Amino acid sequence: MARKVAIVTGASSGIGKQIAKNLFRNGMDVYALSRRVYKMNELDDLGIHTLHLDVSDQEEIEQVVNQIAQEAGRIDVLVNNAGLGTFGSIEEVDLSEGEYEFKVNVFGMVKMIQAVLPTMRQQKSGRIINMSSMDGKLGNLMGAWYVGSKFAIEGISDSLRLELKPFGIDVAVIEPGAISSNWKGIAIDKLMEVSGEGPYAQMARQTSDFFALAYKFASTPRVVARMVDRAALSRRPKTRYVGGAGAKPMLWARRILPDRCMDALNVAMYKYAQKIVNKQTAFNR
């Protein structure tokens, strides 16, 4: 029996790299895609196919997916992991930055889906696994662009699941909490660059301190990779998989608390984090 074929975007580091490794170890023929091909030598050594892909380039997506379909003869799993995080106040983040956030996180995902669907429909089988976040259900201080893109992924995935059910194609969403990766540092650097001074400076510092504290308890990328394994390999996959530091309690709170109470909880958490970080900084001096 031919090995199933999986495509993983954003596979050059962290979560994406671990997802590619796990699927390969579970017997799949894996194509790992990223702009930073030079960071995927480890995957090459394992026998995983590595290809260049910029998910903001729709023409390249079409070319790469067609190449994979021709080489492998099938596509069984698509993991839309590529993404970025733009943080800063809505007032101060340049609109072009917000547009690029959606171009990568949302439109790149949709174009990947459009590219694989003809093959999956012909097979009458397939799994599409979209990387959301617990922020796909929660507001996040100074994170409107990132949160908005993840909310969009949630809604698109729900509608897509209905469209594709008649063709034997399942759609699952992954909703991680805090996960150790380079993403946090990049996002906070951008936040402070955009909103570290001016009317939102205090909020920016609170957000930075919250991330600094929260990510001390972050889960490893293996937690997300195992959720993807279940979504890809289960006979009857769930529509959503939640895991990683903070995800389950925060999503539980979101389900039961009114909006204003959830707002108050968020503000309290950010203020508490800033207080703890300030104490630690004073102690270290």
SULLINVEN-V608421 format. One record per pair of residues at least 12 apart in sequence whose ideal C-beta (glycine too) atoms are under 6 Angstrom apart, sorted by sequence separation. I is the first residue (numbers start at 1). J is the second residue. If there is no record, write none. Layout:
BEGIN
I_J ; I_J
END
This chain:
BEGIN
8_20 ; 20_32 ; 135_147 ; 192_204 ; 37_50 ; 51_64 ; 191_204 ; 136_150 ; 157_171 ; 227_241 ; 37_52 ; 86_101 ; 113_128 ; 135_150 ; 136_151 ; 32_48 ; 157_173 ; 227_243 ; 6_23 ; 133_150 ; 30_48 ; 31_49 ; 32_50 ; 33_51 ; 132_150 ; 136_154 ; 35_54 ; 33_53 ; 84_104 ; 188_208 ; 223_243 ; 11_32 ; 132_153 ; 223_244 ; 6_28 ; 11_33 ; 12_34 ; 83_105 ; 132_154 ; 11_34 ; 20_43 ; 130_153 ; 188_211 ; 4_28 ; 5_29 ; 6_30 ; 7_31 ; 8_32 ; 9_33 ; 12_36 ; 24_48 ; 219_244 ; 3_29 ; 13_39 ; 219_245 ; 12_39 ; 55_82 ; 130_157 ; 184_211 ; 218_245 ; 12_40 ; 20_48 ; 217_245 ; 80_109 ; 184_215 ; 80_112 ; 178_214 ; 31_68 ; 178_215 ; 78_116 ; 180_218 ; 179_218 ; 178_218 ; 179_219 ; 180_220 ; 75_116 ; 132_173 ; 134_175 ; 106_149 ; 125_168 ; 126_169 ; 127_170 ; 128_171 ; 129_172 ; 130_173 ; 131_174 ; 132_175 ; 134_177 ; 75_119 ; 101_145 ; 105_149 ; 124_168 ; 179_224 ; 9_55 ; 106_152 ; 121_167 ; 56_103 ; 98_145 ; 102_149 ; 56_104 ; 101_149 ; 176_224 ; 55_104 ; 74_123 ; 120_169 ; 142_191 ; 61_111 ; 65_115 ; 69_119 ; 76_126 ; 77_127 ; 78_128 ; 79_129 ; 80_130 ; 81_131 ; 61_112 ; 65_116 ; 80_131 ; 56_108 ; 55_108 ; 58_111 ; 62_115 ; 174_227 ; 61_115 ; 90_144 ; 87_142 ; 87_143 ; 86_145 ; 172_231 ; 19_79 ; 86_146 ; 210_270 ; 213_273 ; 85_146 ; 142_203 ; 210_273 ; 213_276 ; 206_270 ; 209_273 ; 213_277 ; 16_81 ; 142_207 ; 172_237 ; 175_240 ; 179_244 ; 209_274 ; 212_277 ; 141_207 ; 5_72 ; 170_237 ; 173_240 ; 174_241 ; 175_242 ; 177_244 ; 178_245 ; 176_244 ; 177_245 ; 178_246 ; 206_274 ; 209_277 ; 5_74 ; 177_246 ; 5_75 ; 177_247 ; 5_76 ; 6_77 ; 7_78 ; 8_79 ; 9_80 ; 10_81 ; 4_76 ; 9_81 ; 10_82 ; 8_81 ; 9_82 ; 85_183 ; 129_228 ; 87_187 ; 93_194 ; 85_187 ; 92_194 ; 129_231 ; 87_190 ; 88_191 ; 92_195 ; 87_191 ; 127_232 ; 88_194 ; 89_195 ; 88_195 ; 89_200 ; 134_247 ; 137_251 ; 134_250 ; 138_254 ; 134_251 ; 137_254 ; 141_270 ; 79_228 ; 77_232 ; 14_181 ; 18_221 ; 22_225 ; 18_222 ; 15_221 ; 19_225 ; 14_221 ; 18_225 ; 22_229 ; 15_224 ; 19_228
END
